[in-house]
């Protein structure tokens, strides 16, 4: 059974507010997807539909060819991990892990132990007594160890310090390599996480702005650094994502298919060529301007 | 593909988690009862037996954990990939288990109490007539009847017909739980304003339940059991209709 996701004409309304508008998306199983969007773009709405927390207003979702909502074959195989409110959770860390072990068919207790050590989680501590960062470490542990064929991390790292986030990212890559499955990472820490993504989905105001393979997306842009007037002349007429100036040196980031001649010209002009980052593209695209593929 | 049935797991887990709370509840009412007995002996007053004495508190207790069944366990299980349907079935089975547990505990303790009184020749007079105070309601005004319906469930004493008494006690616990569960679900799904309406529905249900078993309606026992099953089935159907498509808040 492969857990491909297929979303057709999906719309979600809260009262009169349209949170998701006519979403069409195919996510073949086994990849790490980055779902990025600004606050209120509809990321969490989309994810909670995948996790059967709610039903769409219109359109359909198919996971492994079946409608996931209330489907006992699908729901245990979709883990939606986010920063839960644990203020009232007096159970110990241990018991939450036991619950996951009981209800997640692919849960790996040994791997969970591994992660607990790495995150330095105290099994005997009541969950509401953990720091925010430790609570995140706990949900991430549950999410990774559940090994659900579809695992969703929605800003799951909140409160984690940088070294802990790094452990999370490394574990995620490592475990995904050993046990390929669909992982959806929803985030606005784009700069920090973009190297994890195999495919990128940008959601803006309830619509899919783009969905593309990370490598090919990134290769469509570049940054050029050099003397201001040369850079200006070079990038004239190209789609500029942004620019920075320091004294007479200027950096311009451009987007669009860059021809080989153009690249050669840049070298000839003595411009330093660098990569465009997904972060730069994301900020540019969701600033409110039109994007034509 | 093997069909995984999750509801027995849900039933067992909910039974044990709620069972943990129930241990505390039963412990406390037992201690309170022992203190009551102590003072009854000292002052020479009569005392209800444990079965009668724990009855009102147990119903209220079941009502309260019924509310929690909606608020705590529904989102908890869905977040763990359990369908609403499996949660629903599991929670109901757990409620039956808890009702039986409380009933059996009351029964054992009441038996123990009699044994101790007889063997120890304790100067304690067991008098279960206080419960009749609740049974005579012809003089009550409507508000009084409503309050009575909420606080006290219909009761048949062990002495008059032990089997019916036990069946009714157990049914009472289940119905109290279901009504709490209904209010909790109504609130969870619709928020406080419409949720308030569910309190109204709950009061009507409690009065209907009282009317079925109490107030001297002359229905044969078979009819009462059948009526109870239909009554419970209607609440369950309503509950499931509320639960099966409910959106889970993050």
Interface residues (C-beta under 8 A of the other chain):
Chain A: X1 X44 X48 X52 X53 X54 X55 X70 X71 X72 X73 X75 X76 X77 X78 X79 X80 X82 X84 X99 X100 X102 X103 X104 X105 X148
Chain B: X1 X3 X4 X5 X6 X9 X13 X77 X78 X79 X80 X81 X82 X83 X84 X85 X86 X244 X245 X247 X248 X250
